[in-house]
C-alpha cells in the first residue's frame, strides 16, 4: 500500500478514454493553470477535481487512522469508521461527472460492503440503548415481569463479534479495498469536467442530489401511513445523507451555499433517522414480546414501549412538512423543487 501523506498527486491524462476526450480534458486543465497564472498567485486555483479529491483523501485518512481503534474496540471507533466509509462512498457517487465511473464504481460497491460489516453489531448496540432508555423512563410499576433481564439476554453481542470484525480488517477483501483507494487517489481517473472551476461543477452535483431528495420526499409525504410510508421515508433519509456528504465536500468552494445544504440535509436526516429508529425498535419490541409470551411472561411492558415508539414516529412525521419547506427555500441555486 502506498503511504497516505495527504499530498496532492501528479495528475495524468485519462486512461481508457478516446484521444479526443483526453485532449479536451488536458486542454481544460491547462486553462485552469492559465487562470492561476493570470491571477498572479503562487498557488494554483483549485479545480472541481481538486476540491473533491481533498475530501476523499480526508475520509481515507480517517478510515486508516481508525483501523487500530476498531481492532482495540475503543468507544465509538466503529461508528466513526463507518461514517467515514459512508462519506467516501457518498462523495464518489455524487461526483461521478468528475471521476471515471468504470474506475470508481467497484470501490463504491466495496465501501458499501465495508459499511455493512461495520454496522452489524453497531446497529444492535444502538437499538439496545434505545430500548434501555425507554425502560428507564417508565415508572417502576409499569415494568411488569423480567423485562430488563430479557432485554439484556436478547442484546448480548454475537459470540465472536469482535473477532469477526478483526478478521474482516485482516482479510484480503478489505486490504484490496485500501489498495484500490490508494491507487484512485495517487492517479485519479479524472474526467474533463474535473479540470473546470468548482463553482459550476460542484453546484451541478448538488442540484442533482437535491432533486433526488425532492422526489423521494414528495413520494414519502404522499404515501399512506404504514409500511409504505416507512420505507419511503427511509429512502428519503438516504437521499438526505447523500446530499449532506456531497455538500460537505463542496463547502470549501461553495461556502454558504454548501453550508446551507449541509444544515438542512442534516436536520432532515436527524428526524428521518429518529423515524427509522422507531420502525426498527418496534420490530425488536414485537420480537421480544413474542418471546416473552411464549415463555409465559407478561408482555404488557413491551406493548407500552411499542406504543411510545409509535407516537414518536408520528411526531417525526408531523415535523417533516415544515422541515422540508425550509429545505426547499434554501435549495441550491437553480434547483427545481417539488410543487
TAHURA-V983600 format. One record per residue. N is the residue number from 1. RES is the residue in three letters. PHI is phi as a letter, one per 20 degrees, with the letter a starting at -180 (999 if undefined). OMEGA is omega in whole degrees, -180 to 180 (none if undefined). D_LAST is the distance of its C-alpha to the last C-alpha in Angstrom with 1 decimal. Layout:
N|RES|PHI|OMEGA|D_LAST ; N|RES|PHI|OMEGA|D_LAST
//
This chain:
1|UNK|999|-179|50.0 ; 2|UNK|e|-179|49.6 ; 3|UNK|f|178|49.6 ; 4|UNK|d|-178|46.4 ; 5|UNK|d|176|47.3 ; 6|UNK|m|-180|43.9 ; 7|UNK|f|-180|45.4 ; 8|UNK|f|179|43.5 ; 9|UNK|f|177|44.9 ; 10|UNK|f|180|45.9 ; 11|UNK|e|180|43.3 ; 12|UNK|d|177|44.4 ; 13|UNK|f|-179|43.3 ; 14|UNK|f|173|41.1 ; 15|UNK|e|178|43.0 ; 16|UNK|n|177|42.1 ; 17|UNK|e|177|40.2 ; 18|UNK|f|-178|41.6 ; 19|UNK|g|-179|43.9 ; 20|UNK|f|179|41.7 ; 21|UNK|f|-180|38.7 ; 22|UNK|f|180|41.1 ; 23|UNK|f|180|42.5 ; 24|UNK|f|179|39.0 ; 25|UNK|f|-180|38.1 ; 26|UNK|f|180|41.6 ; 27|UNK|f|179|41.2 ; 28|UNK|f|180|37.9 ; 29|UNK|f|177|39.6 ; 30|UNK|f|178|42.4 ; 31|UNK|f|178|40.1 ; 32|UNK|f|178|38.7 ; 33|UNK|f|179|42.3 ; 34|UNK|f|178|43.1 ; 35|UNK|f|180|40.5 ; 36|UNK|f|-179|42.0 ; 37|UNK|f|-179|45.5 ; 38|UNK|f|178|44.5 ; 39|UNK|f|179|43.2 ; 40|UNK|m|-179|46.6 ; 41|UNK|e|178|45.4 ; 42|UNK|f|-179|47.5 ; 43|UNK|d|179|44.5 ; 44|UNK|f|176|42.3 ; 45|UNK|f|-180|38.6 ; 46|UNK|f|175|36.5 ; 47|UNK|e|176|34.5 ; 48|UNK|g|179|31.2 ; 49|UNK|f|179|33.5 ; 50|UNK|g|-176|35.7 ; 51|UNK|f|-179|32.9 ; 52|UNK|f|-180|31.6 ; 53|UNK|f|178|35.2 ; 54|UNK|f|179|36.1 ; 55|UNK|f|179|33.5 ; 56|UNK|f|180|34.6 ; 57|UNK|f|179|38.2 ; 58|UNK|f|-179|37.5 ; 59|UNK|f|177|36.1 ; 60|UNK|f|177|39.1 ; 61|UNK|f|179|41.5 ; 62|UNK|f|179|40.0 ; 63|UNK|f|-178|40.4 ; 64|UNK|f|-179|44.0 ; 65|UNK|f|-177|44.8 ; 66|UNK|e|-178|43.6 ; 67|UNK|g|180|45.6 ; 68|UNK|f|-180|48.8 ; 69|UNK|f|177|47.1 ; 70|UNK|f|179|45.5 ; 71|UNK|f|-179|48.9 ; 72|UNK|e|179|50.5 ; 73|UNK|l|178|47.9 ; 74|UNK|f|-177|47.1 ; 75|UNK|g|174|44.5 ; 76|UNK|m|-177|40.9 ; 77|UNK|f|-179|42.0 ; 78|UNK|f|-179|40.3 ; 79|UNK|f|-178|37.0 ; 80|UNK|f|177|37.1 ; 81|UNK|f|178|38.2 ; 82|UNK|f|179|35.4 ; 83|UNK|f|178|32.8 ; 84|UNK|f|178|34.4 ; 85|UNK|f|180|34.3 ; 86|UNK|f|178|30.6 ; 87|UNK|f|179|29.9 ; 88|UNK|f|180|32.0 ; 89|UNK|f|-179|30.4 ; 90|UNK|f|-180|26.8 ; 91|UNK|f|178|27.8 ; 92|UNK|f|180|29.6 ; 93|UNK|f|-178|26.5 ; 94|UNK|f|-172|24.1 ; 95|UNK|d|180|26.6 ; 96|UNK|f|176|27.8 ; 97|UNK|f|-176|27.8 ; 98|UNK|e|-176|30.5 ; 99|UNK|c|-177|32.7 ; 100|UNK|f|-176|34.1 ; 101|UNK|f|180|32.5 ; 102|UNK|f|178|35.8 ; 103|UNK|e|-173|37.4 ; 104|UNK|e|-177|34.6 ; 105|UNK|g|176|33.2 ; 106|UNK|f|178|36.5 ; 107|UNK|f|178|36.4 ; 108|UNK|f|179|32.8 ; 109|UNK|f|-179|34.0 ; 110|UNK|f|175|37.0 ; 111|UNK|f|175|35.1 ; 112|UNK|f|176|33.1 ; 113|UNK|f|-178|36.5 ; 114|UNK|f|178|37.9 ; 115|UNK|f|177|35.0 ; 116|UNK|f|179|35.6 ; 117|UNK|f|-180|39.3 ; 118|UNK|f|-174|38.8 ; 119|UNK|e|-174|36.4 ; 120|UNK|g|-177|38.7 ; 121|UNK|e|177|40.7 ; 122|UNK|f|180|38.4 ; 123|UNK|f|178|35.9 ; 124|UNK|f|178|38.8 ; 125|UNK|f|-179|39.9 ; 126|UNK|f|-180|36.5 ; 127|UNK|f|179|36.3 ; 128|UNK|f|179|39.9 ; 129|UNK|f|-180|39.3 ; 130|UNK|f|179|36.4 ; 131|UNK|f|179|38.6 ; 132|UNK|f|178|41.6 ; 133|UNK|f|177|39.6 ; 134|UNK|f|177|38.6 ; 135|UNK|f|-178|42.3 ; 136|UNK|f|-179|43.4 ; 137|UNK|e|-178|41.3 ; 138|UNK|e|169|42.9 ; 139|UNK|g|-175|46.0 ; 140|UNK|g|-176|49.0 ; 141|UNK|f|179|49.7 ; 142|UNK|e|176|46.3 ; 143|UNK|e|-172|47.2 ; 144|UNK|e|178|49.2 ; 145|UNK|n|-176|51.2 ; 146|UNK|e|-175|51.4 ; 147|UNK|f|-179|47.7 ; 148|UNK|g|180|48.1 ; 149|UNK|f|-180|50.6 ; 150|UNK|f|180|48.6 ; 151|UNK|f|179|45.5 ; 152|UNK|f|179|47.8 ; 153|UNK|f|-179|49.3 ; 154|UNK|f|-172|45.9 ; 155|UNK|e|-180|44.5 ; 156|UNK|g|179|47.5 ; 157|UNK|g|176|46.6 ; 158|UNK|g|177|47.4 ; 159|UNK|g|179|51.0 ; 160|UNK|m|-178|51.2 ; 161|UNK|f|-180|47.5 ; 162|UNK|f|179|48.4 ; 163|UNK|f|178|50.9 ; 164|UNK|f|-179|48.3 ; 165|UNK|f|176|46.0 ; 166|UNK|f|177|49.0 ; 167|UNK|f|177|49.8 ; 168|UNK|f|-177|46.3 ; 169|UNK|f|176|46.8 ; 170|UNK|e|-171|50.2 ; 171|UNK|f|-179|49.1 ; 172|UNK|f|-175|49.0 ; 173|UNK|f|179|45.3 ; 174|UNK|f|-179|44.3 ; 175|UNK|f|176|46.9 ; 176|UNK|f|178|45.8 ; 177|UNK|f|179|42.2 ; 178|UNK|f|177|43.5 ; 179|UNK|f|179|45.6 ; 180|UNK|f|179|42.6 ; 181|UNK|f|176|40.6 ; 182|UNK|g|-178|43.7 ; 183|UNK|f|-180|43.9 ; 184|UNK|f|-177|40.3 ; 185|UNK|e|178|40.7 ; 186|UNK|f|-180|44.2 ; 187|UNK|c|-172|43.3 ; 188|UNK|f|178|39.5 ; 189|UNK|e|-172|38.2 ; 190|UNK|f|171|36.3 ; 191|UNK|e|-179|34.3 ; 192|UNK|g|-178|34.6 ; 193|UNK|f|-178|31.2 ; 194|UNK|f|-178|32.8 ; 195|UNK|e|-178|35.2 ; 196|UNK|e|179|32.6 ; 197|UNK|f|-174|31.5 ; 198|UNK|f|-175|29.3 ; 199|UNK|g|-177|26.8 ; 200|UNK|f|-173|25.3 ; 201|UNK|f|-179|25.7 ; 202|UNK|f|177|24.7 ; 203|UNK|f|177|21.6 ; 204|UNK|g|180|20.7 ; 205|UNK|f|179|21.2 ; 206|UNK|f|177|19.1 ; 207|UNK|f|-179|16.1 ; 208|UNK|f|179|16.7 ; 209|UNK|f|179|17.2 ; 210|UNK|f|178|14.0 ; 211|UNK|f|177|12.0 ; 212|UNK|f|178|14.1 ; 213|UNK|f|-179|13.4 ; 214|UNK|g|180|9.6 ; 215|UNK|f|-179|10.3 ; 216|UNK|f|177|13.0 ; 217|UNK|f|179|11.4 ; 218|UNK|f|179|8.8 ; 219|UNK|f|-178|12.0 ; 220|UNK|f|-178|14.1 ; 221|UNK|f|179|12.3 ; 222|UNK|e|-176|12.2 ; 223|UNK|f|177|15.8 ; 224|UNK|f|179|18.8 ; 225|UNK|g|-180|21.0 ; 226|UNK|p|-176|23.9 ; 227|UNK|g|-179|24.6 ; 228|UNK|f|179|21.5 ; 229|UNK|f|179|19.2 ; 230|UNK|g|-180|21.9 ; 231|UNK|f|179|21.9 ; 232|UNK|f|178|18.1 ; 233|UNK|f|177|18.3 ; 234|UNK|f|177|21.3 ; 235|UNK|f|177|19.5 ; 236|UNK|f|178|16.8 ; 237|UNK|f|179|19.8 ; 238|UNK|f|178|21.4 ; 239|UNK|f|177|18.4 ; 240|UNK|f|179|18.4 ; 241|UNK|f|180|22.1 ; 242|UNK|f|177|22.0 ; 243|UNK|f|-180|19.7 ; 244|UNK|f|-178|22.2 ; 245|UNK|f|177|25.2 ; 246|UNK|f|179|24.0 ; 247|UNK|f|175|23.3 ; 248|UNK|g|180|26.7 ; 249|UNK|f|-176|28.4 ; 250|UNK|e|-172|26.8 ; 251|UNK|g|179|27.6 ; 252|UNK|f|-178|31.0 ; 253|UNK|e|-173|29.6 ; 254|UNK|d|174|26.2 ; 255|UNK|l|-173|27.3 ; 256|UNK|f|178|25.0 ; 257|UNK|f|178|21.9 ; 258|UNK|f|-179|22.8 ; 259|UNK|f|177|24.1 ; 260|UNK|f|177|20.8 ; 261|UNK|f|179|19.2 ; 262|UNK|g|-176|22.2 ; 263|UNK|f|-178|22.0 ; 264|UNK|f|179|18.4 ; 265|UNK|f|179|18.8 ; 266|UNK|f|179|22.2 ; 267|UNK|f|177|20.9 ; 268|UNK|f|-178|18.4 ; 269|UNK|f|-179|21.2 ; 270|UNK|f|-180|23.7 ; 271|UNK|f|178|21.9 ; 272|UNK|f|177|20.9 ; 273|UNK|f|176|24.5 ; 274|UNK|f|178|26.0 ; 275|UNK|f|-180|24.1 ; 276|UNK|f|178|25.5 ; 277|UNK|f|178|28.9 ; 278|UNK|f|179|28.9 ; 279|UNK|f|-179|28.3 ; 280|UNK|f|-180|31.1 ; 281|UNK|f|179|33.3 ; 282|UNK|f|177|33.1 ; 283|UNK|f|179|34.2 ; 284|UNK|f|179|37.1 ; 285|UNK|f|177|38.1 ; 286|UNK|f|178|38.2 ; 287|UNK|f|179|40.5 ; 288|UNK|f|179|42.7 ; 289|UNK|f|179|43.0 ; 290|UNK|f|180|44.1 ; 291|UNK|f|179|46.7 ; 292|UNK|f|-180|47.9 ; 293|UNK|f|179|48.2 ; 294|UNK|f|179|50.1 ; 295|UNK|e|179|52.5 ; 296|UNK|n|-179|53.2 ; 297|UNK|e|177|51.3 ; 298|UNK|f|-177|49.3 ; 299|UNK|e|-176|45.5 ; 300|UNK|g|-174|44.5 ; 301|UNK|f|179|43.4 ; 302|UNK|f|177|41.1 ; 303|UNK|f|178|39.3 ; 304|UNK|f|178|39.0 ; 305|UNK|f|178|37.5 ; 306|UNK|g|-180|35.1 ; 307|UNK|f|179|33.9 ; 308|UNK|f|177|33.4 ; 309|UNK|f|177|31.3 ; 310|UNK|f|178|29.2 ; 311|UNK|f|178|28.7 ; 312|UNK|f|179|27.7 ; 313|UNK|f|178|25.0 ; 314|UNK|f|178|23.7 ; 315|UNK|f|177|23.7 ; 316|UNK|f|-179|21.7 ; 317|UNK|f|180|19.0 ; 318|UNK|f|180|18.9 ; 319|UNK|e|-170|18.5 ; 320|UNK|f|-179|15.6 ; 321|UNK|g|180|12.6 ; 322|UNK|f|178|14.3 ; 323|UNK|f|-179|15.2 ; 324|UNK|f|177|11.8 ; 325|UNK|f|177|10.5 ; 326|UNK|f|-180|13.7 ; 327|UNK|f|179|13.2 ; 328|UNK|f|-180|10.0 ; 329|UNK|f|180|12.1 ; 330|UNK|d|177|14.8 ; 331|UNK|f|176|13.3 ; 332|UNK|g|-180|16.0 ; 333|UNK|g|179|16.4 ; 334|UNK|n|-180|14.9 ; 335|UNK|f|176|12.5 ; 336|UNK|e|-179|9.1 ; 337|UNK|d|-179|6.4 ; 338|UNK|f|-179|3.7 ; 339|UNK|e|none|0.0
//
